[in-house]
Amino acid sequence: MEIVVARYNEDLTWLNSLRCVQTVYNKGEDFGNGYYPLRNIGRESHTYLYHICNNYNDLHSVTIFTQGDPFPHCPDFIAKVQLIIQDGLDEPFRNLSNWVLPIQGLSCTAWPHHCWPNLLPEVAHSLFGEDFNRPIWFGAGAIFAVTKEAIRRHPLSFYEKALRFFTDGEPDTGCRGYGHAFERLWPTIFDE
């Protein structure tokens, strides 16, 4: 099992209590050794996609993806991760956030939708090539566990295309729209 951390300038001493492979991507100030530096773009979603694209053929059986400070969205994060380390993951995808919120028909008012009102449907259509109207239950903060098999339901090219949303430049919307869109789409991406 591996935990992938998207860090900005958060204190990561909480990682010391977890006994698993730890991969830290740092978009903030230098804080020593043992991390991979990344440009500060795309919130945690860019980091997760970067990791998947660069490790697609060498993924661990379970990967936990988290922000550098998961505790505002998941106060019992350490206990949840330790349970997965101990028992494994018995489902392809699990939101770890304590706040799992519904979206129906890709209409979401719980984000800076004013910046780009059609962003979520546009990103979903671009990724999946179809319009769909089904409920999504997403975890606030994009903190989740996923199996290697669930990630590999899509070919590497799918994730490379997703990563290009960030690397080809976001439109000047006044917000980090793509990161918010992917936060809401992770369950859909990894679900059957």
The 8 nearest C-alpha neighbors of each residue, nearest first, counted from 0:
[[1, 61, 59, 62, 19, 60, 20, 2],
 [0, 2, 20, 62, 21, 19, 59, 63],
 [1, 3, 63, 21, 62, 64, 22, 20],
 [4, 2, 22, 64, 23, 63, 21, 65],
 [3, 5, 23, 65, 66, 67, 6, 24],
 [4, 6, 66, 24, 43, 67, 46, 65],
 [7, 5, 67, 25, 4, 24, 26, 8],
 [6, 8, 27, 26, 25, 9, 67, 5],
 [9, 7, 27, 6, 28, 10, 26, 67],
 [10, 8, 67, 7, 68, 11, 6, 27],
 [9, 11, 12, 8, 67, 68, 13, 6],
 [10, 12, 13, 14, 9, 67, 68, 15],
 [11, 13, 14, 15, 10, 16, 9, 17],
 [14, 12, 11, 15, 16, 10, 17, 77],
 [13, 15, 12, 16, 17, 11, 21, 18],
 [16, 14, 13, 17, 12, 18, 11, 21],
 [15, 17, 14, 13, 18, 77, 12, 81],
 [18, 16, 14, 15, 19, 81, 77, 13],
 [19, 17, 16, 20, 15, 84, 81, 14],
 [20, 18, 1, 0, 17, 21, 2, 84],
 [19, 21, 1, 2, 0, 22, 18, 3],
 [22, 20, 2, 1, 19, 3, 23, 4],
 [23, 21, 3, 2, 4, 24, 20, 34],
 [24, 22, 4, 34, 3, 35, 25, 5],
 [23, 25, 35, 5, 34, 36, 6, 4],
 [24, 26, 36, 6, 27, 7, 37, 35],
 [27, 25, 39, 7, 37, 38, 6, 36],
 [28, 26, 7, 8, 25, 29, 6, 39],
 [27, 29, 30, 8, 26, 7, 25, 36],
 [30, 28, 31, 27, 25, 32, 36, 8],
 [31, 29, 28, 32, 8, 27, 25, 34],
 [32, 30, 29, 33, 34, 28, 25, 35],
 [33, 31, 34, 30, 29, 35, 23, 36],
 [32, 34, 31, 35, 23, 22, 30, 24],
 [33, 35, 23, 24, 32, 25, 36, 22],
 [34, 36, 24, 25, 23, 37, 33, 22],
 [37, 35, 25, 24, 26, 34, 38, 27],
 [38, 36, 26, 25, 39, 24, 35, 46],
 [37, 39, 26, 40, 36, 25, 27, 41],
 [38, 40, 26, 37, 41, 27, 42, 7],
 [41, 39, 38, 42, 45, 165, 26, 37],
 [42, 40, 45, 178, 165, 44, 43, 175],
 [41, 43, 178, 44, 40, 45, 46, 39],
 [44, 42, 46, 5, 45, 47, 66, 41],
 [45, 43, 47, 46, 178, 42, 41, 181],
 [44, 46, 41, 48, 43, 47, 49, 42],
 [47, 45, 49, 43, 44, 48, 5, 50],
 [46, 48, 44, 50, 49, 45, 43, 51],
 [49, 47, 51, 45, 50, 46, 162, 52],
 [50, 48, 46, 52, 47, 51, 45, 53],
 [49, 51, 47, 53, 48, 52, 54, 46],
 [50, 52, 48, 55, 54, 53, 49, 47],
 [53, 51, 49, 55, 50, 54, 48, 158],
 [52, 54, 50, 51, 55, 49, 56, 48],
 [55, 53, 57, 51, 56, 52, 58, 50],
 [54, 56, 51, 52, 57, 58, 53, 155],
 [55, 57, 54, 58, 53, 52, 51, 155],
 [58, 56, 54, 55, 59, 53, 147, 51],
 [59, 57, 55, 54, 56, 147, 60, 62],
 [58, 60, 61, 0, 1, 62, 147, 57],
 [59, 61, 147, 146, 0, 58, 62, 148],
 [62, 60, 146, 0, 59, 145, 147, 1],
 [63, 61, 1, 145, 2, 144, 0, 59],
 [62, 64, 144, 2, 143, 3, 1, 145],
 [63, 65, 3, 143, 142, 2, 4, 144],
 [66, 64, 142, 4, 5, 69, 3, 67],
 [65, 67, 5, 68, 69, 4, 6, 43],
 [66, 68, 6, 5, 9, 4, 69, 65],
 [67, 69, 66, 70, 9, 71, 10, 11],
 [68, 70, 66, 73, 72, 71, 67, 65],
 [69, 71, 74, 73, 72, 68, 76, 75],
 [72, 70, 73, 69, 74, 68, 140, 96],
 [73, 71, 70, 96, 69, 97, 140, 74],
 [72, 74, 70, 96, 97, 76, 75, 71],
 [73, 75, 70, 76, 71, 72, 69, 97],
 [76, 74, 73, 78, 77, 79, 70, 97],
 [75, 77, 79, 73, 78, 74, 80, 70],
 [78, 76, 80, 79, 75, 81, 17, 16],
 [79, 77, 81, 80, 75, 76, 82, 83],
 [78, 80, 76, 82, 77, 81, 75, 83],
 [79, 81, 83, 77, 82, 78, 76, 84],
 [82, 80, 84, 78, 83, 79, 77, 85],
 [81, 83, 85, 79, 80, 84, 86, 78],
 [84, 82, 87, 80, 86, 85, 81, 88],
 [83, 85, 81, 82, 87, 86, 80, 0],
 [84, 86, 82, 83, 87, 81, 80, 88],
 [87, 85, 83, 82, 84, 88, 89, 81],
 [88, 86, 83, 84, 85, 89, 82, 61],
 [87, 89, 90, 83, 86, 61, 91, 146],
 [90, 88, 87, 91, 86, 92, 83, 93],
 [89, 91, 88, 92, 93, 146, 145, 87],
 [90, 92, 146, 149, 145, 89, 93, 190],
 [93, 91, 145, 90, 144, 189, 146, 190],
 [92, 94, 144, 143, 95, 145, 90, 91],
 [93, 95, 143, 138, 96, 142, 144, 92],
 [96, 94, 143, 142, 93, 97, 73, 138],
 [97, 95, 73, 138, 98, 72, 94, 142],
 [96, 98, 73, 72, 99, 95, 138, 74],
 [99, 97, 96, 139, 138, 100, 72, 73],
 [100, 98, 138, 137, 136, 139, 97, 96],
 [99, 101, 136, 137, 98, 138, 102, 139],
 [102, 100, 136, 135, 137, 103, 134, 99],
 [101, 103, 135, 134, 107, 105, 106, 136],
 [104, 102, 134, 105, 106, 133, 135, 101],
 [103, 105, 132, 106, 133, 134, 102, 131],
 [106, 104, 103, 120, 102, 119, 107, 132],
 [107, 105, 104, 103, 102, 108, 119, 120],
 [106, 108, 109, 102, 105, 110, 112, 103],
 [107, 109, 110, 112, 106, 111, 113, 102],
 [110, 108, 107, 111, 112, 100, 102, 106],
 [111, 109, 112, 108, 107, 179, 113, 180],
 [110, 112, 113, 114, 109, 174, 108, 176],
 [113, 111, 116, 114, 110, 115, 108, 107],
 [112, 114, 111, 115, 116, 110, 108, 172],
 [115, 113, 112, 172, 111, 174, 173, 116],
 [114, 116, 118, 113, 112, 117, 172, 176],
 [115, 117, 112, 113, 118, 114, 119, 111],
 [118, 116, 115, 120, 119, 121, 112, 106],
 [117, 119, 121, 115, 120, 116, 122, 180],
 [118, 120, 122, 180, 121, 117, 123, 105],
 [121, 119, 123, 122, 118, 117, 105, 124],
 [122, 120, 118, 124, 119, 123, 117, 125],
 [121, 123, 125, 119, 124, 120, 118, 126],
 [124, 122, 120, 126, 125, 121, 127, 119],
 [125, 123, 128, 129, 121, 127, 122, 126],
 [124, 126, 122, 123, 128, 127, 121, 129],
 [127, 125, 123, 124, 128, 122, 161, 157],
 [126, 128, 124, 129, 125, 123, 130, 122],
 [129, 127, 124, 125, 126, 130, 123, 131],
 [130, 128, 124, 127, 131, 123, 125, 126],
 [129, 131, 124, 132, 128, 123, 120, 127],
 [132, 130, 133, 129, 104, 124, 105, 123],
 [131, 133, 104, 134, 130, 103, 105, 135],
 [132, 134, 104, 103, 131, 135, 105, 102],
 [133, 135, 103, 102, 104, 136, 101, 132],
 [134, 136, 102, 101, 137, 103, 133, 187],
 [137, 135, 101, 100, 99, 102, 134, 138],
 [138, 136, 183, 99, 100, 135, 186, 139],
 [137, 139, 99, 96, 94, 141, 98, 140],
 [140, 138, 141, 98, 96, 99, 137, 72],
 [139, 141, 142, 72, 138, 96, 182, 66],
 [142, 140, 182, 139, 138, 143, 65, 96],
 [143, 141, 65, 95, 140, 64, 96, 94],
 [142, 144, 94, 95, 64, 93, 63, 141],
 [145, 143, 63, 93, 62, 92, 64, 94],
 [146, 144, 92, 62, 91, 61, 63, 93],
 [147, 145, 61, 149, 91, 148, 60, 62],
 [146, 148, 60, 150, 149, 61, 58, 151],
 [147, 149, 151, 146, 150, 152, 91, 60],
 [148, 150, 146, 152, 189, 151, 147, 91],
 [151, 149, 147, 148, 152, 189, 153, 146],
 [150, 152, 153, 148, 149, 154, 147, 155],
 [153, 151, 149, 150, 148, 154, 189, 191],
 [152, 154, 151, 157, 150, 155, 158, 156],
 [155, 153, 156, 157, 151, 152, 158, 150],
 [154, 156, 157, 158, 159, 52, 153, 55],
 [155, 157, 159, 154, 158, 160, 153, 52],
 [158, 156, 160, 155, 154, 159, 153, 161],
 [159, 157, 161, 160, 155, 156, 162, 52],
 [158, 160, 156, 162, 161, 157, 52, 155],
 [159, 161, 163, 157, 158, 162, 156, 164],
 [162, 160, 158, 159, 163, 164, 157, 126],
 [161, 163, 159, 164, 160, 165, 48, 158],
 [164, 162, 166, 165, 160, 167, 161, 159],
 [165, 163, 162, 161, 167, 166, 168, 169],
 [166, 164, 163, 168, 167, 162, 41, 169],
 [165, 167, 163, 168, 164, 162, 169, 40],
 [168, 166, 163, 165, 164, 169, 162, 170],
 [169, 167, 166, 165, 170, 164, 163, 171],
 [168, 170, 165, 171, 164, 167, 177, 175],
 [169, 171, 172, 168, 173, 176, 175, 174],
 [170, 172, 173, 169, 174, 168, 175, 114],
 [173, 171, 174, 114, 170, 115, 176, 175],
 [172, 174, 171, 114, 175, 176, 170, 115],
 [175, 173, 172, 176, 114, 111, 171, 115],
 [176, 174, 177, 178, 41, 179, 173, 42],
 [175, 177, 179, 174, 178, 180, 118, 115],
 [176, 178, 180, 179, 175, 181, 41, 164],
 [179, 177, 41, 181, 44, 42, 180, 176],
 [178, 180, 182, 176, 177, 181, 183, 175],
 [181, 179, 177, 119, 183, 182, 178, 176],
 [180, 182, 184, 183, 178, 179, 185, 44],
 [183, 181, 179, 141, 180, 184, 185, 178],
 [182, 184, 181, 137, 180, 185, 179, 186],
 [183, 185, 181, 187, 186, 182, 188, 180],
 [184, 186, 188, 187, 183, 181, 182, 189],
 [187, 185, 189, 188, 184, 190, 137, 92],
 [188, 186, 190, 184, 185, 189, 135, 191],
 [187, 189, 185, 186, 190, 184, 150, 153],
 [190, 188, 149, 186, 187, 150, 185, 92],
 [189, 191, 187, 186, 188, 92, 149, 91],
 [190, 189, 149, 187, 152, 188, 91, 186]]
